[in-house]
Amino acid sequence: MDYDIEDAFNVLKNLKNNPYGIKDSPHSIIRSRDRSVNLGLIYEKLSQEKPVAIEKEANSSSRFLLVFEYTKFRDLSIAIDILNENEIMILTVIDKSIERRKH
């Protein structure tokens, strides 16, 4: 299925009632550990918070980059793949300066 940004927001809304719909990829587990980002925090961001930015990955029907506020000067970007309307797969996690979002 080809998902758009509105579909991605709806899937995130569904996660509020179904946090078990969040799946980890082996890569995301390694990256979260390497970047000292707690997996529980990632689940919380995805299931409870609204992203400050969302971007669909080019040449993909179901991959998105979600940007969440993390600290005063840092954002947490989470790349996801939508599996269906109730499940997502975390692909990777990136902690980066908010300056990148503001440009």
C-alpha positions, -999 to +999 in steps of 0.1 A: +000+000+000+012+035-007+009+057+024+009+095+025+017+118+054-020+119+066-019+081+067+013+082+088-004+106+113-034+082+115-011+052+122+006+072+150-028+079+165-036+042+164-004+035+184-018+055+214-043+026+219-019-001+207+018+005+218+024-032+210+022-021+173+057-007+175+083-032+163+121-029+164+145-038+136+179-051+147+195-020+132+173+003+153+183-015+185+220-012+177+216+025+167+196+034+198+223+018+220+252+034+201+235+068+203+225+063+240+188+067+233+165+046+255+141+023+236+114+032+261+117+069+252+114+060+215+082+040+221+069+069+243+076+095+215+059+073+189+028+064+209+022+096+229+037+126+212+030+144+179+060+149+157+072+184+150+080+174+114+073+144+092+088+136+058+081+108+034+112+089+022+116+093-016+111+062-036+093+044-008+056+037-003+057+033+034+088+049+050+088+081+069+112+102+090+095+116+121+111+144+141+103+149+178+116+175+202+141+158+225+160+184+245+162+222+243+188+220+215+183+185+201+157+167+181+151+130+179+145+117+144+130+083+140+128+065+107+098+042+104+083+018+080+045+014+081+036-022+081-002-017+083-027+007+099-018-006+133+019-015+132+052+002+124+088-009+123+115+014+137+143+015+112+168+038+129+171+067+154+191+099+150+198+125+177+206+158+160+208+196+165+175+215+162+194+239+138+190+213+110+152+214+114+151+252+115+169+256+081 
